[in-house]
Amino acid sequence: RLLRAGKAKWVGVYSLLRRLLNNAQSTQTHRWIEPLHEQEKTLVVIASHNPVKIRAVEKAFALQFPDQDIEFLACSAASDVSDQPRSDEETRRGARNRAQNAAVTHRQADFWIGLEGGIENMDGQLMAFAWMAALGMSLSSLVVVINASKITTADYS
């Protein structure tokens, strides 16, 4: 049941990332999105080799920027949290750490995306959820950290 809940949460991450990109493109405060329209090729580093996570990020960028030549690079990046994060805070920290660690090893990129799935027992229900962190061209600036909806394993019994 938890495996099915895990797959469902990454489908939600795709739609959240797409909304994030759409909102950032139309907001003055998110100047980090502009290079997608000014250069020939944009490099997005995805701090994961998980095919579901990679596809969610690829699809969101491709749908948001259909005329842009975007190259995606999957890489391993440490989350610096436990193998199975067991709280919102630990999962959020893991996503951010993955994006930052990918930025250290792949400085040539334009964007670094870190995704982390976690679980937490809430009111007697095991909840599965995901956090995503997106870093822009300034390695020190966190563009956004967003949380996918929490899904109980009971939803998939």
C-alpha positions in Angstrom: 0.0 0.0 0.0 2.8 2.4 0.8 4.4 1.8 -2.6 1.2 2.8 -4.3 0.9 5.9 -2.1 4.5 6.8 -3.0 3.8 6.7 -6.7 0.7 8.9 -6.3 2.6 11.6 -4.4 5.1 12.0 -7.3 2.2 12.5 -9.8 1.1 15.4 -7.5 4.7 16.8 -7.5 4.5 17.2 -11.3 1.4 19.3 -11.1 2.8 21.4 -8.2 6.0 22.0 -10.2 4.0 23.0 -13.3 2.0 25.5 -11.2 5.1 26.8 -9.6 6.8 27.4 -13.0 3.6 29.1 -14.3 3.3 31.4 -11.3 7.0 32.2 -11.2 6.9 33.2 -14.9 4.1 35.7 -14.4 5.5 37.2 -11.1 8.0 40.1 -11.1 9.7 38.8 -7.9 10.8 35.6 -9.6 13.4 36.9 -12.0 15.2 33.5 -12.0 12.8 32.2 -14.7 13.9 34.7 -17.3 17.0 32.9 -18.6 14.8 30.2 -20.0 13.8 32.6 -22.7 17.2 34.3 -23.3 19.6 31.5 -24.0 19.8 28.7 -26.4 19.9 25.8 -24.0 18.9 25.5 -20.4 20.4 22.8 -18.1 18.2 21.5 -15.3 19.9 19.1 -12.9 17.5 16.7 -11.1 19.0 15.3 -7.9 17.6 11.8 -8.4 17.8 8.7 -10.6 14.2 7.8 -9.8 12.4 7.6 -13.1 9.1 8.9 -11.7 10.7 12.0 -10.2 12.7 12.6 -13.4 9.7 12.4 -15.6 7.7 14.7 -13.3 10.3 17.4 -13.6 10.9 16.9 -17.3 7.2 17.0 -18.1 6.6 20.2 -16.0 9.5 22.1 -17.7 8.5 20.9 -21.2 4.9 21.8 -20.8 5.7 25.2 -19.3 8.4 26.1 -21.9 7.5 24.2 -25.1 9.7 26.3 -27.3 12.8 26.1 -25.1 15.6 23.7 -25.6 16.0 22.1 -22.2 18.6 19.5 -21.2 17.9 17.4 -18.1 20.7 15.7 -16.2 19.9 13.2 -13.4 22.5 12.9 -10.7 23.0 11.4 -7.3 23.0 13.9 -4.5 23.0 13.3 -0.8 20.0 14.3 1.1 21.9 14.3 4.4 18.8 12.9 6.2 17.8 9.3 7.0 17.0 6.9 4.1 13.3 7.2 5.0 12.5 10.6 6.4 9.9 10.4 9.1 8.7 14.0 9.5 7.8 17.0 7.4 10.8 18.9 8.6 13.3 16.1 7.8 11.8 15.6 4.4 11.9 19.3 3.6 15.5 19.5 4.7 16.3 16.4 2.5 14.9 18.0 -0.6 16.7 21.3 0.0 20.0 19.4 0.7 19.7 17.4 -2.5 19.2 20.5 -4.6 22.2 22.3 -2.9 24.5 19.2 -3.1 23.6 18.8 -6.8 24.5 22.5 -7.3 27.9 22.0 -5.8 28.8 19.1 -8.1 27.1 20.6 -11.3 27.8 24.3 -11.1 27.2 24.7 -14.9 23.5 24.2 -14.6 20.8 26.8 -14.6 18.4 25.0 -12.2 18.8 22.3 -9.5 15.8 20.3 -8.4 15.7 18.2 -5.2 12.8 15.9 -4.4 12.3 14.0 -1.2 9.6 11.7 -0.1 8.7 11.1 3.5 6.3 9.5 5.9 4.9 10.5 9.2 2.4 9.0 11.6 -0.4 11.5 12.2 -3.4 10.7 14.3 -2.8 7.0 13.9 -2.6 7.2 10.1 0.6 6.7 8.2 0.9 9.6 5.8 3.1 9.8 2.7 4.2 13.1 1.3 6.8 14.8 -0.8 8.8 18.0 -0.7 10.5 19.6 -3.7 13.2 22.3 -3.6 14.2 24.3 -6.7 17.4 26.4 -6.8 18.0 29.0 -9.4 21.2 30.4 -10.9 22.4 31.9 -7.6 23.7 28.9 -5.6 22.8 30.6 -2.4 19.3 31.5 -3.2 16.5 29.1 -2.6 13.9 29.6 -5.3 11.1 27.7 -3.7 10.3 24.7 -1.5 6.9 23.2 -1.9 5.0 20.4 -0.3 2.8 17.8 -2.2 -0.4 16.8 -0.6 -0.3 14.3 2.2 -1.8 10.9 1.2 -2.8 8.3 3.8 -2.0 4.7 3.1 -5.7 4.0 3.9 -6.6 5.8 0.6 -5.0 2.9 -1.3 -6.2 -0.1 0.7 
